[in-house]
Each structure stands twice: as C-alpha cells, then as structure tokens.
Amino acid sequence: MISLANMKIVAVLVASLFGVGLLVFYYQKIKNHFRYRMKDLKALGLYYEKKKLFIDPSTKVIREKVIASRIKIYRDKNNIVLAKYNPKLAVLDFERLKEHLEHIWDKKIEHISVRNPRFPWRQREIVFHTESFKQTLAMTDCPRNLEVGQYWLGKNALGDDLILDLRKGDFSLGIFALAGGGKGNSIMAVASSFLDTWIKNTGEQHYRVLILDAKGTDFHSLIKKYNAKSFNPIFLDELKEAVAVLEDYKKEIDEYRKYLADNGITISHWLKIKDKYPDLKPTPKPFLIIADELSQYMTPRPSVRITKESDDETIRLKEHYSLEEKLSSLLNSILQLFRSSGVFIILSNQTLKVEELTLQRTNIINFLLGRNSAQMSRLLVGDEKTLTDTTLKAGRFIFSGNGEVIKVQVPFILKDDI
C-alpha cells in the first residue's frame, strides 16, 4: 500500500513535471514568435483577420472591427511554411515582399511555391524554399549515375544537383571570380567529374587534356592522373607548343568536317556518330581545354614595329605578341565553330571585361561567377545585386546559363579526390 505521504510526493512530482512541460511549451512558442518576428509579419499584412460590423454607439455609424487575428507558420526541413495567412495575398504578393521576409527571417529565399493542405477545407500553404547549403561539398557527393558527356557542377541552393551535358550544347564553361574565389578548385572539380564519368562508363579516357596555366602550379594532380599536356603561355617556347597543338587539332577537325560533308552526313553532335553511323571512320579524339588566368596571355597588346635597328628583345616581344594573337584566334575559332565536335573548354579569369580580353564572351555558353563588383554584376547578369551577395564565398558561385541564374555550391577538392 502506498502511504499518504508517498502519494503527496508523487502528486507534487507530477505537478512539477506538468509545470515544466508547460514552461517548455510556452518557451518554444515564444522562441518561435521571436524567430519569425511576428510583429513585423503583422505589419506586412500577412495575418488572417476576422472582422465584424458594429454600430458605434456614440456616432451611430456602422464600423468594422477585428475580432480575431491569426497566423500559422512552421518549419518543414529547410523551408518556412505559411499555413494560415491573409487570404487576399497571392504568390505574386509574397514575391514582392520577398526582400522584407528575407530580412525578417534572416534567410535567403530561393523560391516560393504553393501546395495543397492535408485537409481540403484549409488554406493552400505558401512554401518559402530557403538555402540549404552544406558546410562543405565533396566529390563523394557527386551523383553516380552520370552518362558520358555529362558533368557535375555541384548543388544549387535547394540541395539539387546541377548537371550539364556536352551533348546538349554545354560545351563551354567560363569561371570568373576575384583572387581567392575558388576558380582553380572549381576547374579541377568540373574536369575530374567529366573525365571520371567517361572512364567509368567506357573504360577508357577518350579525351586529350590541354592545360594553359599562367601560374604553372595549380593543376599538377590533373596532369598526373589524366596525362595532360600543360603549357605556360608566358614563356615563348611553351606558347609556341600550345599554338602548335591547337593548330593540329583545328586541322584534324576541319578534315573530318570535310569527310562528313563528302559522305552527306549531318548530325547534331559528333559524340553520337559512333552509335548512329558505326561504319564511318572514328572521329578525332576531342580535347578538354583548360585556359586559366586568361588576362596573362589573351589581352590586347600594343603594336610593336620591327626595324633594322630593333634589338633581340623587341623582336622576341613582337613574336610573343603575334603568337598570343594566334592563340586567341584559335580559341575563339574553336569556341565558335567546333562546338559539336566533342570539345569541352573551361575558361577562367578574374574579370570578363571586353576591353581587357581578346576572348569573345558571346561564345561562352555557361558561367560560374564569384562575388564581384556591381559593375560586373550589371554586365554579366543584368543587375547590381546578384554578384555583390556577401554569401558568395566558401565555394559558392552564381551559375548563369540555360536560361537561369541560380546560386550553386561547388565541391571542395582534397588531394585524395583526384
């Protein structure tokens, strides 16, 4: 038998636990209210208000008063959901309030959608999809079901994989960011994703790899693993070799184009020739071309005039500038005319100002853009805010291509990843 004293102790404990539970419940409620800054939401007109007409006894005028004011808001994974709100508001209204809501919630809103509630008599829910970037992204997060010709850029702000496809025209990628913005890391991630996918699916490395690196220090792991040719165009002898390689490649492509024309073959992409026309001779092995630090060797140069009195240094400078011009012409020609040949070109620099580069920007299909100035933001994506976003760091870029402008996180490359 339980004594009366023990029963009192049990009753006190139960009451205490109940009281603690109430405190926790109200603490969470207050915390949530504080998190979502309900007063600010009310000021924006988001609250559902129930009103009632009444006669003002002093003036005998019919007036309206609010008898109930409510809002229901909760988190669903990385999303914020409005389940009870002002029924007069539509998605377009929330789009107009987007900046205010980002400030109130201290969250970047990537997308706003509508979904049906669990019970049909309730309001449709407004879902605010917020950023869900990881602390870091690794190559182990790369999808395992990529096909030949596809490559992985990383994940967008909603956590979805961003996959591009050479066969669908994604043959060129420009990566532009200030120093320390992660350009080299991004190049290695994209290149290894593309080449490893090919090797995994076919058992061979179909691509030749050419690297133009003005530093000469960034891509040793790519050179070693994929047997890449690497040249530093700052040095005259290496610039000559790079130009010779591209001239030979251009000659191969021109000859094969003539061969296809002579055989009456028209095809959207050369990667499809082997399956569609197995009796044709093989296509030239395509190149993956990486051109880093473009402004070191693809920039307008002053004219140099050679005379009888010119010294050896002036003659060498003239030759160097002429070779740079030829290299620029070859790359622009490949970008413009060889896009269906299987070539994949990755270009990188700190800036993309037309007056600073001899590269034709219109031939670049897709861009990864790091944090930059308002001027560059206007030039590349059409507004002053996108590239000045302070969250564009730690491997985050703006992807511009395929008709969309979205934020993307690229994987961080470790030494063991390549």
TANORUR-V368799 format. One record per helix or strand. SS is the DSSP state (A for helix, B for strand). FROM is the first residue (numbers start at 1). TO is the last residue. If there is no record, write none. Layout:
BEGIN
ss:from:to
SS:FROM:TO
SS:FROM:TO
END
This chain:
BEGIN
ss:from:to
A:4:36
A:38:43
B:48:55
B:62:70
B:72:76
B:79:84
A:91:96
A:98:105
B:109:115
B:125:130
A:139:141
B:150:156
B:161:165
A:166:168
B:172:176
A:183:202
B:208:213
A:220:226
B:229:231
A:236:262
A:270:276
B:287:292
A:294:296
A:312:337
B:344:349
A:354:356
A:361:363
B:366:369
A:374:381
A:386:388
B:396:401
B:404:409
A:415:417
END
